[in-house]
Amino acid sequence: MSEELPEALEGGEGPVDLALEVERALRWWPRLVGEPRLRGLRLGCDFGGNEQELAAMAGEISALGLPPRLQRLVIDRRRTWDLRDEDVLALDEARGQLSLAMDDPADAAPVLAALAVMLQRNPGLAAIDLSGNALGRNDLDPALAAVLAAGPWPQLRALALSCSRVHERDWVQWVATCSIEQVLGQCPSLVSLSLPRAELQLARLEHATLRELELGWLGMAPLGPTDRGEWSPTPTPRGSGLEFLRAARLPALERLAIDFQYDWYVGWQLADVEALCTATGLPRVTHVELRYCELGDALLRGLTQAPWAGQIERLELPGTEFDGETVAALVAARPRLARLRELWCFKPYELDDASWDALRATYEVRTPE
């Protein structure tokens, strides 16, 4: 055996970070799982890919566990394919946050096994972030299955699902899950929930303590389609759209943020707008963000009649287009929107100056930075 590993683990009492080829790590795993100084571990592949060794590593992690104080595990396949990225599992003990970024959820057995172990070890987590970064569909249900198996989560305050690939060009990618309702049932103290673009299968969203709900692409640079010849309009399965908001029961919700970017890609429909504007289970929402909606006229006219319209204090509409008739509807609805103190929007490209002036005379219009 190489002397690299024993030299790194001998001499000194401080924390240790190791970088090993996965084949070598397999041979040392019975020793590594008992090493209390190991904080970071990077497992790399050779040019052959090491797929058999990675499958074996997943079995070893499931059977033997992880080093007791490990905080960061990286599976690095980048030497195999230029387009491959890392799988990263990271624990921030000070913040009580566990994050997982998978290059491809369909090919992430070792880091998913490690996720299951880490979740079992940390029942008091305050935040969980899960991300899939593959081209196309990213099924996060295997990761959420580990969350469910390790639950319940009485102290969890924030849950975020996302997909974000850093690349020289944009790719079509989306998250898929059918597990949100079950996971929310295990998180009685949840405050913040961030769900990304399609494909969400969700019949109804119900939670007693949730105060912030983000839907869409908020919190990251949008990675939309660039090749419409290869990807026809709305290539992603629609899932539930926003229909689940119609019957939502969110009595503590204060901030609702929906990002409608790339309308042709996600496939937003009038039914989504109607579900939002007829929702009766949002009695405390005061901060509403509706970004980049190509159905802006229907959205804003419906909003003036929404059951929750009278309680809005801040309305953000960056990138959402609307016409003069919609401005007239907003102006006429000023008594109903009596609590609205801040309206954040750009002037739509085709909106006439008179309508824009009327909007600014009626509301405190602020330009987004």
N, C-alpha and C positions, 0 to 999 in steps of 0.2 A: 504494500500500500504506500501511497505517497505520504511523505512526512508533513505536507502542507497543513493538513487538518490538526494533528496533534500539536504542532508548533503554534498554531493560532490559539489553541485552547489551553496551552500550558504557559506558566509564567505570568502572574498578574491576576488580579481579582476583578477588574473592571469589565464592563459589557463588551461583547465580541460581535463583530459582523463578519460573516463568511460569504465567499462566492465560490461555488463548487459546480462542476459538471454533475448532471443529474445521476449519471451512472455511479460516480464516486459517492455521492450523497446516499444512494441506496445502500452501499456497503457499510456506511458509517451510521445509518439511521438509528439502530439500537442505542448507540452512544449519544448521538445528538439529542434524542428526546429526553435524556436525563441531564443535559448540560444547562445549568441555571444561568450561566453568563451570556448565553446566545440570545441576542436581541434582534439581529437582522440576518436573513439568509436569502441568497440569490442562487437559484438553480438554473444553469445554462445548458443549452443543447449544442451538440456538435453538428456538423453539416449533414449528418444523416437523419437528424430529426429526433432521435431518441424516443420515439412514440411508445415502444414497448417498455422502456424504463419509466416514462411518465405514467403509464398505466400502472406499473408496479408501485411507483411512488404514491399514487392515490391509495392503493391498498395498504401500504405501510402506514400512511398517515391515519387512515381509518382504524387500523388495528392497534397502532402504538401511540398515536397522538402526536403532539408537537412539543418542542422544547418548552419548559414551563414558563419562561419569561419572554418568549418570542413576541415581537411587536410588528415585524414586517417580513413578509414572505413574497418573493418575486420569482415567477416562472418566466424565464427569458427565452423565447423561441426566435428571436430576431436574427440569429445566425443561420436559421434554416430558410426563411423567406424574407425578402426585403419588406414585404407588406405586413408581416407579422409584428405585433406589438407585445408588450409584457402583460402577464396576469399579476396583479398586485393586490395583496391583502394587507391592510395596515390597521393597527390598533393604536389609538391615541388615548392612553390611560387617563391623562389629566382631564380631557374633555368627555371621556366616556363614549368615544365615537369609534365605530368600526366601519371601514370602507373597503369595498371590493370593486376592482376594475378588471373585467375579463376581456381579453382580446377577442375571443369568440366563445360565447357561453356553451356552444355545442362541443367544444374541444377544451374543456377547462376542468377535467376531473380532479387533478391534484389540488388546485386552489379551492375547488368546491368542497373537497374533503377537509381541507384546512379550515374553511369557513365554518363547517359544522362543528369542528373541535373548538374553534375560537368562540363561537356563540355559546356553546355549552359552558365554557369557562367564565363567561362574562354576563351573568343574568341581570346585572344592573345597568346595562348600556342605556345611554341617553339619546344616541343618534346612530342610525344605520343608513349607509349610502351604498347602493348597488348599481353598477354600470356595466353594460355590454357594449362593445365597440366594434362589432363585426359589420361587414357590408351586409345590407339587407336586414332580415328578421333576427332580433336578439331576444330569445326566450329566457326571461328571468325567473320563471317558475321553479326550476331546480334550486336556485339560490333562495327563493322565498320559501321553498319546502324546508330548507335547513332552518330558516327563521321560525317557521311554524313548529318544527320538531323541538326546537330549543326553548320555545315559549312556555308560559306567557311572559310579556314584557311590561311589568307594572310601572317601570320608570322611564320607558322610552318616550321621548318628546318629539323626535323628528325622524321621518322616514322619507328617503329620496330615491327615486328610480330614474336612470338617465341612460343616454348613449351619446358619446362624444368622441369622435375619432380625429386626431390631429394628423392631417395628411396634406399633400400639396394640392389636392383637388377635393371637391365635395363628393360625398357618396350618399346614396339613398340608404338610410338605416332607420330602424324603429325598434321600440321595445314592445314585447308581447307578454301579457300576463292574464291569468284567470283567477289569481289568488288574493287580490286586494281586499275583498270583503272578509275573507278568513283572517288575514293578517291584522286588519283593523280590530277584529274581535278580540285579539290578544294584547291590544295596546290601549288600555283604558285612559292613559294620561297623555295621549298624543296631542301635540300642539300644531305641528307643521307637517304637511304632506305634499310632496312634489311628484307629480306623475307626468311622464313625457308624452310625445305624440303617439298616435295609434300604436298598437292594437290592444286596447283595453277591453276586456270582457267584464262588464260591471253592470249589474241590474239596478243597484241602488247604493248610494253613498250615505252612510249613517254613522255619526260619531258624536259623542256628547261634549268632548272637550276641544275638538279641533278648531284652531283659530286662524290658520293660514292654509290655503289650498292653491297650489300652482298646477296648472294644466298646460301642456304645450312645450315650448322650447325655452322657457325662462331660465336664467341662470347660466347660460352658456352660449357661445356663438352658434348660430343655426348652421346645420350641415344639411343642406337640401340637395335636390337632384340637379345635375348639370347636363345630363344626356337624355333628352326627351325622345330621341330615336330608340334608345335602348329601354328606357323606362317610360311606358305610356302613362297618361294621367291617372292619378290615384292608384299607384301600384300596390299600396299597402292595404291590407284588409281593414275595413272600416271599424270593426269592433263595435263598441257601444256608442261611438261618437260622444256627444254630450247628453245623450238621452237620460243618463242616470241622474242628471241634475234636476230633472222635472220632479222626481219623487225624493230628492235628497232631504235628509233631516240632519241639519248641522246647526244646532241652536247656539253654539258659541262662536261660529265663524265670523271673523271681522274683515279678513282680506281675501279676496278672490281674484286670481290672476289667470287669464287665459290668453295664450299666444296662438294666433291663427295662421302663422306664417306658412307660405307655400300652400295656398288653398287647394290648388289642383293636385297636390301631392297627398295631402292628408284627406281631402275629400269632404270638407265641411259642407253641411247642407242646411237649408232653412229649418229643418226639424231641430238641429242643434241650437240655433238661435231661439226658436220657440220654446225649447225645453228650459233654456236659461231664463228667458223673460217671463215664464209662467211659474217658475219655481217658488213655492210657498214656504219652504223649510229653511230659509236664510234670514231669521228675524233680527240678527245683529250685524250683518255685513255693512261696513261703512266705507271700505277702500276697495275699489273695483278697477282692475287693469284689463283692457280688451285691446290687444295689440295686433296690428297688421291684418285686419279682417276685411276681406273683399266683399263681404255681405254687410258692410258697415251701415248702409241705409236701413235695411231691415232690422239690424241689431239695435241701432240707436232709437229708432221709432218704437220698437218693442220695449226697449228699456224704459221709456217714459211712462209706460203703463205697467211695468213690473211691480209685483207686490212689495218688493224691497226698495223701490226707487226712492221713496221719501226719506230713507235713512242714509243715503249715500252722502259722504262728506268729501271724498276725493275720487275723481274719475279720470283714468289715464287712457288715452286713445292713440298712442304713437303709431303711425303707419296705417291707421284705419281711415279709409276713404268715406266721405259722405257728401251729399249734394245740398243745394239750397233749400229744397223741401224738408230735408231732415233738420237743417238749421232752424227753419220755421217751427218745426215740431218741438225742438229743444227749447226755443224761446217761449213758445206757448206753454210749455210744461214747467216753466220756472216756479210757479207756486207749488207744484207737486215736488219739485226738486229743491225745496227751500233750504235744506241743510247742505247743499253742494257748495263748498267753499273753493275748491280747486278743480279746474278742468284743464288737463294736460293734453295738448295735441298740436300737431303741425297744421298749417293751412293746407287743405287738400288741393292738388294741382289744378283741378278744374272748377273749384269753387269761386264764385264771383266775389268781388271785393265788398259789395254791399252786404251780402250774407255773412261774410267773415266779420265785418264791422258790427253787424247785429249780434252775432254770437259773443264778441268781445264786450259789447255794451251790456249784455245780459249776465254773463258769467265772468269770474276771474280766470281768464285763459292764460295758461303758462306754457311756454315752449320747452319740450323735453331737451335735455342736454345730449 
